[in-house]
Amino acid sequence: MPSFNYKAIDQLGRPAMGQIDALNEVDLEIRLERMGLDLITYRTVAKSTSLLNSSKVSNQDLVMFCFQIEQLSSAGVPLLECLTDLRESSNNPYFQKVLGAISAEVEGGKMLSQALAEHPNVFTEVFVSLVSAGEQTGQLPVVFNNLFNTLRWQDELMSQTKKLLAYPAFVAVVVFGAVAFLMSYLVPQMASFLKNMGQELPMNTKFLIALSDAFVNYWWLMIGLPVLVLITLASIIKTNPIARYRFDMIKLQLPYTGPILNKIIMARFARYFALMYQTGIPILDAIKICEKIVGNRVVADALSRVHAQISSGETMSESFRNAGLFPQLVVRMIKVGENTGALDKSLLNISYFYDRDVNDSMDKLLKMIEPALTVFLGLILGFIMYSVLGPVYDSFSKLKI
């Protein structure tokens, strides 16, 4: 759908300018009339191919969207005015366009959830389903407050994960740069000097010289081959369901990161499941939706088995136990929720426990990674310097004064 920059006036004659998506000029006029504006002039916005022209909505944008909708709607502000205020306050041009389109669709008679569903690249199925349930129960502010807390938790988790990966990535770049410099410049210089000395070189020095020659002569292959392998594996995993399943299984079975990933998935599942249960979405529908948001094919298949067993008459706790993947804590808390009628509270307790456990595990992993990478860098540089300087020192020690 093309975008238009427009100039218009409102009912009081005050000028208004903005950008909105429309099918054509007639559709543009209709959309503006629904917003209480009369079109004066317009021009079509050219599609930009610049990488800097982002057409994405960040998680932080959605967090603020939920927070402001909840605050404004709780204060009694009409929904259309809420959407207009959000569009004007957003700093993301693409999100402004999306909010403008949503505002026009709501003005045209659609429910908010229906308008949100028109933008699946921004609002997920879970988001739309929760908003729809909130509209049906009259608890839209409560739903947006829960979404705000959930998305903020998810954003904080992503931020912590990036923080965890930032230091290893920085050290990896430093290590690669240092090794590339030593192997392409220092080692060849010292290799020529050692060969001119005419002495027998140790095996580690011969290995280092051979590696340096390969790096100098075939650097394009040593860099391009790993990249090609990674791209090929990523393509296979993306297109082949069996490869995706096995890759997800391997991620869960990794020595230290596997348990952390499993806890993150369990926390995400419990939080969204509790949110949907609180909103009134049926349990079977909630489980089906959760299959799409856990982000792991192995866990999604386990939830599919749970869905089938509950449909056949099994209790929730027995179904989760029979799936064979969910920890005993999850099964026990679900059973408690079934017995007490407070399933949402039990699920939120699961999320709280795993969230705290994930934070502690990530802190420990970060503290462990820093010295481990420092030692690793020291071993690499130490091996190179020992292999290069060892023969030189031996030659000088044999010289007779």
Contacts in CASP RR format, 6 or more apart in sequence:
PFRMAT RR
TARGET T0000
AUTHOR 0000-0000-0000
METHOD contacts of the structure
MODEL  1
MPSFNYKAIDQLGRPAMGQIDALNEVDLEIRLERMGLDLITYRTVAKSTS
LLNSSKVSNQDLVMFCFQIEQLSSAGVPLLECLTDLRESSNNPYFQKVLG
AISAEVEGGKMLSQALAEHPNVFTEVFVSLVSAGEQTGQLPVVFNNLFNT
LRWQDELMSQTKKLLAYPAFVAVVVFGAVAFLMSYLVPQMASFLKNMGQE
LPMNTKFLIALSDAFVNYWWLMIGLPVLVLITLASIIKTNPIARYRFDMI
KLQLPYTGPILNKIIMARFARYFALMYQTGIPILDAIKICEKIVGNRVVA
DALSRVHAQISSGETMSESFRNAGLFPQLVVRMIKVGENTGALDKSLLNI
SYFYDRDVNDSMDKLLKMIEPALTVFLGLILGFIMYSVLGPVYDSFSKLK
I
1 21 0 8 1.000
1 22 0 8 1.000
1 23 0 8 1.000
2 21 0 8 1.000
2 22 0 8 1.000
2 23 0 8 1.000
2 44 0 8 1.000
2 45 0 8 1.000
3 19 0 8 1.000
3 20 0 8 1.000
3 21 0 8 1.000
3 22 0 8 1.000
3 44 0 8 1.000
3 45 0 8 1.000
3 97 0 8 1.000
4 19 0 8 1.000
4 20 0 8 1.000
4 21 0 8 1.000
4 22 0 8 1.000
4 28 0 8 1.000
4 42 0 8 1.000
4 43 0 8 1.000
4 44 0 8 1.000
4 45 0 8 1.000
5 17 0 8 1.000
5 18 0 8 1.000
5 19 0 8 1.000
5 42 0 8 1.000
5 43 0 8 1.000
5 45 0 8 1.000
6 17 0 8 1.000
6 18 0 8 1.000
6 19 0 8 1.000
6 20 0 8 1.000
6 28 0 8 1.000
6 32 0 8 1.000
6 39 0 8 1.000
6 40 0 8 1.000
6 41 0 8 1.000
6 42 0 8 1.000
7 15 0 8 1.000
7 16 0 8 1.000
7 17 0 8 1.000
7 39 0 8 1.000
7 40 0 8 1.000
7 41 0 8 1.000
7 42 0 8 1.000
8 15 0 8 1.000
8 16 0 8 1.000
8 17 0 8 1.000
8 32 0 8 1.000
8 37 0 8 1.000
8 38 0 8 1.000
8 39 0 8 1.000
8 40 0 8 1.000
9 15 0 8 1.000
9 16 0 8 1.000
9 37 0 8 1.000
9 38 0 8 1.000
9 40 0 8 1.000
10 16 0 8 1.000
10 36 0 8 1.000
10 37 0 8 1.000
10 38 0 8 1.000
11 36 0 8 1.000
16 37 0 8 1.000
19 45 0 8 1.000
19 93 0 8 1.000
19 96 0 8 1.000
19 97 0 8 1.000
20 28 0 8 1.000
20 31 0 8 1.000
20 32 0 8 1.000
20 97 0 8 1.000
20 100 0 8 1.000
20 101 0 8 1.000
20 104 0 8 1.000
21 97 0 8 1.000
21 100 0 8 1.000
21 101 0 8 1.000
22 28 0 8 1.000
22 31 0 8 1.000
25 42 0 8 1.000
28 39 0 8 1.000
28 42 0 8 1.000
29 39 0 8 1.000
31 104 0 8 1.000
31 107 0 8 1.000
32 38 0 8 1.000
32 39 0 8 1.000
34 104 0 8 1.000
34 107 0 8 1.000
34 108 0 8 1.000
35 84 0 8 1.000
35 103 0 8 1.000
35 104 0 8 1.000
35 107 0 8 1.000
54 92 0 8 1.000
54 94 0 8 1.000
55 94 0 8 1.000
56 94 0 8 1.000
57 92 0 8 1.000
57 94 0 8 1.000
57 95 0 8 1.000
57 98 0 8 1.000
57 122 0 8 1.000
58 92 0 8 1.000
59 151 0 8 1.000
59 154 0 8 1.000
59 155 0 8 1.000
59 158 0 8 1.000
60 155 0 8 1.000
61 90 0 8 1.000
61 92 0 8 1.000
61 95 0 8 1.000
62 122 0 8 1.000
62 123 0 8 1.000
62 127 0 8 1.000
62 151 0 8 1.000
63 148 0 8 1.000
63 151 0 8 1.000
63 152 0 8 1.000
63 155 0 8 1.000
64 90 0 8 1.000
65 86 0 8 1.000
65 95 0 8 1.000
66 144 0 8 1.000
66 145 0 8 1.000
66 147 0 8 1.000
66 148 0 8 1.000
66 151 0 8 1.000
67 144 0 8 1.000
67 148 0 8 1.000
68 82 0 8 1.000
68 85 0 8 1.000
68 86 0 8 1.000
68 89 0 8 1.000
69 82 0 8 1.000
69 86 0 8 1.000
69 141 0 8 1.000
69 144 0 8 1.000
70 141 0 8 1.000
70 144 0 8 1.000
70 145 0 8 1.000
70 148 0 8 1.000
72 81 0 8 1.000
72 82 0 8 1.000
72 85 0 8 1.000
73 79 0 8 1.000
73 82 0 8 1.000
73 140 0 8 1.000
73 141 0 8 1.000
73 144 0 8 1.000
74 141 0 8 1.000
77 85 0 8 1.000
79 106 0 8 1.000
79 112 0 8 1.000
80 103 0 8 1.000
80 106 0 8 1.000
80 107 0 8 1.000
83 99 0 8 1.000
83 100 0 8 1.000
83 102 0 8 1.000
83 103 0 8 1.000
83 106 0 8 1.000
84 103 0 8 1.000
86 99 0 8 1.000
87 96 0 8 1.000
87 99 0 8 1.000
87 100 0 8 1.000
87 103 0 8 1.000
90 96 0 8 1.000
90 99 0 8 1.000
95 122 0 8 1.000
98 119 0 8 1.000
98 122 0 8 1.000
101 115 0 8 1.000
101 118 0 8 1.000
101 119 0 8 1.000
102 112 0 8 1.000
102 115 0 8 1.000
102 116 0 8 1.000
102 118 0 8 1.000
102 119 0 8 1.000
105 114 0 8 1.000
105 115 0 8 1.000
105 118 0 8 1.000
106 112 0 8 1.000
106 115 0 8 1.000
111 132 0 8 1.000
111 135 0 8 1.000
112 131 0 8 1.000
112 135 0 8 1.000
112 140 0 8 1.000
113 128 0 8 1.000
113 129 0 8 1.000
113 131 0 8 1.000
113 132 0 8 1.000
113 135 0 8 1.000
116 122 0 8 1.000
116 123 0 8 1.000
116 127 0 8 1.000
116 128 0 8 1.000
116 131 0 8 1.000
117 123 0 8 1.000
117 128 0 8 1.000
124 293 0 8 1.000
125 289 0 8 1.000
125 292 0 8 1.000
126 272 0 8 1.000
126 276 0 8 1.000
126 289 0 8 1.000
126 292 0 8 1.000
126 293 0 8 1.000
127 147 0 8 1.000
129 276 0 8 1.000
129 281 0 8 1.000
129 285 0 8 1.000
129 289 0 8 1.000
130 143 0 8 1.000
130 146 0 8 1.000
130 147 0 8 1.000
130 275 0 8 1.000
130 276 0 8 1.000
130 279 0 8 1.000
130 281 0 8 1.000
131 140 0 8 1.000
131 143 0 8 1.000
131 144 0 8 1.000
133 143 0 8 1.000
133 276 0 8 1.000
133 279 0 8 1.000
133 280 0 8 1.000
133 281 0 8 1.000
134 140 0 8 1.000
134 142 0 8 1.000
134 143 0 8 1.000
134 279 0 8 1.000
137 279 0 8 1.000
137 280 0 8 1.000
139 279 0 8 1.000
143 279 0 8 1.000
146 275 0 8 1.000
146 278 0 8 1.000
146 279 0 8 1.000
147 275 0 8 1.000
150 271 0 8 1.000
150 272 0 8 1.000
150 275 0 8 1.000
153 271 0 8 1.000
153 355 0 8 1.000
154 268 0 8 1.000
157 264 0 8 1.000
157 355 0 8 1.000
157 358 0 8 1.000
160 359 0 8 1.000
160 362 0 8 1.000
161 362 0 8 1.000
163 366 0 8 1.000
164 362 0 8 1.000
164 365 0 8 1.000
164 366 0 8 1.000
164 369 0 8 1.000
167 366 0 8 1.000
167 369 0 8 1.000
167 370 0 8 1.000
167 373 0 8 1.000
168 369 0 8 1.000
168 373 0 8 1.000
171 373 0 8 1.000
171 374 0 8 1.000
171 377 0 8 1.000
174 377 0 8 1.000
175 376 0 8 1.000
175 377 0 8 1.000
175 380 0 8 1.000
178 377 0 8 1.000
178 380 0 8 1.000
178 381 0 8 1.000
179 380 0 8 1.000
179 384 0 8 1.000
180 215 0 8 1.000
182 381 0 8 1.000
182 384 0 8 1.000
183 211 0 8 1.000
183 212 0 8 1.000
183 215 0 8 1.000
183 216 0 8 1.000
183 384 0 8 1.000
184 212 0 8 1.000
184 215 0 8 1.000
184 216 0 8 1.000
184 219 0 8 1.000
186 384 0 8 1.000
186 388 0 8 1.000
187 208 0 8 1.000
187 209 0 8 1.000
187 212 0 8 1.000
187 384 0 8 1.000
187 388 0 8 1.000
188 212 0 8 1.000
188 213 0 8 1.000
188 216 0 8 1.000
190 388 0 8 1.000
190 392 0 8 1.000
191 209 0 8 1.000
191 212 0 8 1.000
193 392 0 8 1.000
194 201 0 8 1.000
194 205 0 8 1.000
194 209 0 8 1.000
194 388 0 8 1.000
194 391 0 8 1.000
194 392 0 8 1.000
197 391 0 8 1.000
197 395 0 8 1.000
199 391 0 8 1.000
199 394 0 8 1.000
199 395 0 8 1.000
201 209 0 8 1.000
201 391 0 8 1.000
202 387 0 8 1.000
202 390 0 8 1.000
202 391 0 8 1.000
204 383 0 8 1.000
204 386 0 8 1.000
204 387 0 8 1.000
205 387 0 8 1.000
205 388 0 8 1.000
205 390 0 8 1.000
205 391 0 8 1.000
207 387 0 8 1.000
208 383 0 8 1.000
208 384 0 8 1.000
208 387 0 8 1.000
208 388 0 8 1.000
214 222 0 8 1.000
215 222 0 8 1.000
236 243 0 8 1.000
237 243 0 8 1.000
237 244 0 8 1.000
237 247 0 8 1.000
238 244 0 8 1.000
241 297 0 8 1.000
244 297 0 8 1.000
245 297 0 8 1.000
245 298 0 8 1.000
245 301 0 8 1.000
248 295 0 8 1.000
248 296 0 8 1.000
248 297 0 8 1.000
248 298 0 8 1.000
248 299 0 8 1.000
249 298 0 8 1.000
251 257 0 8 1.000
251 258 0 8 1.000
251 261 0 8 1.000
251 296 0 8 1.000
252 258 0 8 1.000
252 261 0 8 1.000
252 262 0 8 1.000
252 296 0 8 1.000
252 298 0 8 1.000
254 261 0 8 1.000
256 365 0 8 1.000
257 365 0 8 1.000
259 361 0 8 1.000
260 358 0 8 1.000
260 361 0 8 1.000
260 362 0 8 1.000
260 365 0 8 1.000
261 296 0 8 1.000
262 327 0 8 1.000
263 354 0 8 1.000
263 357 0 8 1.000
263 358 0 8 1.000
263 361 0 8 1.000
264 354 0 8 1.000
264 358 0 8 1.000
265 294 0 8 1.000
265 295 0 8 1.000
265 296 0 8 1.000
265 299 0 8 1.000
266 326 0 8 1.000
266 327 0 8 1.000
266 330 0 8 1.000
266 350 0 8 1.000
266 354 0 8 1.000
267 350 0 8 1.000
267 351 0 8 1.000
267 354 0 8 1.000
267 355 0 8 1.000
267 358 0 8 1.000
268 293 0 8 1.000
268 294 0 8 1.000
268 351 0 8 1.000
269 290 0 8 1.000
269 293 0 8 1.000
269 294 0 8 1.000
269 299 0 8 1.000
269 303 0 8 1.000
270 330 0 8 1.000
270 347 0 8 1.000
270 348 0 8 1.000
270 350 0 8 1.000
270 351 0 8 1.000
270 354 0 8 1.000
271 347 0 8 1.000
271 348 0 8 1.000
271 351 0 8 1.000
272 289 0 8 1.000
272 290 0 8 1.000
272 293 0 8 1.000
273 286 0 8 1.000
273 287 0 8 1.000
273 290 0 8 1.000
273 347 0 8 1.000
274 343 0 8 1.000
274 344 0 8 1.000
274 345 0 8 1.000
274 347 0 8 1.000
274 348 0 8 1.000
274 351 0 8 1.000
276 285 0 8 1.000
276 286 0 8 1.000
276 289 0 8 1.000
276 290 0 8 1.000
277 283 0 8 1.000
277 286 0 8 1.000
277 343 0 8 1.000
277 344 0 8 1.000
277 347 0 8 1.000
278 344 0 8 1.000
281 289 0 8 1.000
283 310 0 8 1.000
283 316 0 8 1.000
284 307 0 8 1.000
284 310 0 8 1.000
284 311 0 8 1.000
287 303 0 8 1.000
287 306 0 8 1.000
287 307 0 8 1.000
287 310 0 8 1.000
288 307 0 8 1.000
290 303 0 8 1.000
291 300 0 8 1.000
291 303 0 8 1.000
291 304 0 8 1.000
291 307 0 8 1.000
292 300 0 8 1.000
294 300 0 8 1.000
294 303 0 8 1.000
298 325 0 8 1.000
299 325 0 8 1.000
302 323 0 8 1.000
302 324 0 8 1.000
302 325 0 8 1.000
302 326 0 8 1.000
303 323 0 8 1.000
305 319 0 8 1.000
305 322 0 8 1.000
305 323 0 8 1.000
306 316 0 8 1.000
306 319 0 8 1.000
306 320 0 8 1.000
306 322 0 8 1.000
306 323 0 8 1.000
309 318 0 8 1.000
309 319 0 8 1.000
309 322 0 8 1.000
309 323 0 8 1.000
310 316 0 8 1.000
310 319 0 8 1.000
314 322 0 8 1.000
315 338 0 8 1.000
316 334 0 8 1.000
316 335 0 8 1.000
316 338 0 8 1.000
316 343 0 8 1.000
317 331 0 8 1.000
317 332 0 8 1.000
317 334 0 8 1.000
317 335 0 8 1.000
317 338 0 8 1.000
320 326 0 8 1.000
320 330 0 8 1.000
320 331 0 8 1.000
320 334 0 8 1.000
321 331 0 8 1.000
329 350 0 8 1.000
329 353 0 8 1.000
330 350 0 8 1.000
333 346 0 8 1.000
333 347 0 8 1.000
333 349 0 8 1.000
333 350 0 8 1.000
334 343 0 8 1.000
334 346 0 8 1.000
334 347 0 8 1.000
336 346 0 8 1.000
337 343 0 8 1.000
337 345 0 8 1.000
337 346 0 8 1.000
340 346 0 8 1.000
END
